[in-house]
Amino acid sequence: MSAHDHIDEIDRVLGGDASLRDAVVLQSWRRCVTDHGLDPARPNPAYIVPDTKLREHREQSERLIAIARSGLEALFRQVAGQSYVLLLADAQGVTVDFFGDPAFERDLRQAGLYLGSDWSENLAGTCGVGACIATGEAVTIHQTDHFDLTHTPLSCTAAPIFSTTGALAAVLDISLLRSPQPKVSQSLALQLVKTSARRIELANLMAMNRLEWVLRFSTLPEFLEVDPEAAIALDSAGCVIGMTHAAARVLAQAGGTMWQRPDTLIGQKLQRFFDLSIDDLPTLTRARPAQDRVVRLRDGRAMFAHAIMPQRSATALIAARTTLPRPLSALSGDDAVMRAVEKTAARLAAGTMPVLIRGETGAGKQSLARAIHDSRPGSGPFVAVDCAAIDEEAVRAAQGGTLYLDEIADLSEAAQARLVRMLTDDGVAVGAGRQPVRLRLRIISATSADPEAMVSSGQFRRDLFFRLAGASLTLPPLRARQDIDWLIDRLLRQRAITYPHHYRLSAAARMELKQRPWPGNIRELINTLNVALAMTDGAVIDLEDLPPPVLPVAGPVAADARTMPEAADDLETILRICGWNVARAARRLGVDRTTVHRRMERLGIHRPGTPSSA
């Protein structure tokens, strides 16, 4: 049968009963026959791209994959019990991320519902991803809507994900191997993928425009801050520089243009669409109740708006950092808590007052002490002493400089008494006899313990505590710092000197590091990166190169870290997402593998195909 015969057959079948197919399906079938020369009577196996090609597609989409992943995991948890599969395809139709039950891996792979499957129309015919790419609209391709006989058992619902400039960036697809007969049964699936795509676009816009104004808006004030309908990014002149797809539709309607031409919206002034300017945005922040933040569009509609101020620009950050001594300004990126610590430390650096630095193990207490020392001109030697083995000789070595006492909680009673005798009101005195030697030095001490509690319990001398704690600085734990990206990049640059490449992290690996609880803080991060550098074969550190956390979440970290799911369904969902790889699941949860194994045993969870012990 010729291509024209196929089209005549399609028109004959569809022309008499429009309910059999919608316009999208009809147009897609026409393209499959005329443009791609496909034969609907001949089934074609799903095409999975080679690993090298898949790696290229994933690398090009790694930023979007990282941004979308948490939302996709949440969506999969919603639908995992209903046998759905999630696919994230790039703009070419290649699946670059996948969530499905490994128990059905063979069937999913054969159907093309798998990582690396190519769903472009020229290969797969009419399908959810292909039709979505062609039309830019959310669509359900249900069972016999599919062009290829291989796919007719499937029901595929897809929604487009657009870039901040309006170009198609990806497609989110939710599919069933076998579904109920009525197409209307997939109405909820359609709503879910549209909502998830909108949230991914919003997250992408926010991530790309931290240094610019972002205006989020909604028709209801209740959802304005938790789940807005649309958002735009604006430069300092009040011109649109980015938007979500829903925002493009709002702006186009208000400005009398076509949303299908987003390039005509970029660069336009805010005033063209709204009855406000860039100068009005400060009045639309959280300082006012959401119900009072009403804005008018040029077409007369009213919406509720939430303006998010730009984060400090890189130029402003550099200017602020140059007011600090260089050794202190090099300790952190743009973290407000660390900046406050550094400013206080800069004031203390010029004097000789004793300083007590508090912080968890590995948080960088000695680095801060060294920076304070180096910030004073002509600072002399810096002598670090382990308090478990302090002696007079080490104190003498710090003459004219700084004596750093590490972990003062480890001082024995005898060492505490000896140190009290050395620390006089007018300096440090060492040596026996009537004429002790007076030393000119500064003491900086550090502890990861609670010295006040030790004083109260009698474990630490009160007089010694007050001699050491002339001023106190507290370092935040790594999990609380906002500059972890800066810190990771700095540590990688430092290691470029001794390693063969200038390394970078894949988006997935970076996201994993940022989600860990880090009970060992910066020291643990350094060790993790060192292991990853040894494990990677190239210049890109991927998720598989990262070692699992050394310690399970425990102690003071537990309140801030992720917790193990108590419900069997929740833990099983995470294991499914991780392909039943316990090490990967443990890394995602921030716990040890043995913890996951114990919880699986207690909840009666077994990998599919593995016999239970019952």
Secondary structure, DSSP 8 states (H G I E B T S, - for coil): --HHHHHHHHHHHHHT-GGGS-HHHHHHHHHHHHTT---TTS-----B--HHHHHHHHHHTHHHHHHHHHHHHHHHHHHGGGTEEEEEEETTSBEEEEE--GGGHHHHHHHT-STTBB--HHHH-S-HHHHHHHHSS-EEEEGGGSSSGGGTT-EEEEEEEE-TTS-EEEEEEEEESS--S-GGGGHHHHHHHHHHHHHHHHHHHHHHTTTSEEEEEESSGGGTTTS-SEEEEE-TTSBEEEE-HHHHHHHHHHHTS-TT-GGGTTT-BGGGTBS--GGGGGGGSTTS-GGG-EEEBTTS-EEEEEEE-----HHHHHHHHTTS-HHHHTT-SS-HHHHHHHHHHHHHHTS---EEEE--TTSSHHHHHHHHHHTSTT---EEEEEGGG--HHHHHHTTTSEEEEE-GGG--HHHHHHHHHHEETTEEEESSSSS-EEE--EEEEEESS-HHHHHHTTSS-HHHHHHH-SEEEE---GGG-S-HHHHHHHHHHHHTTTSSS--EE-HHHHHHHHHS--TTHHHHHHHHHHHHHHH-SSSEE-GGGS---SS-S-GGGTTTS----SSHHHHHHHHHHTTT-HHHHHHHHTS-HHHHHHHHHHHT---TTS----
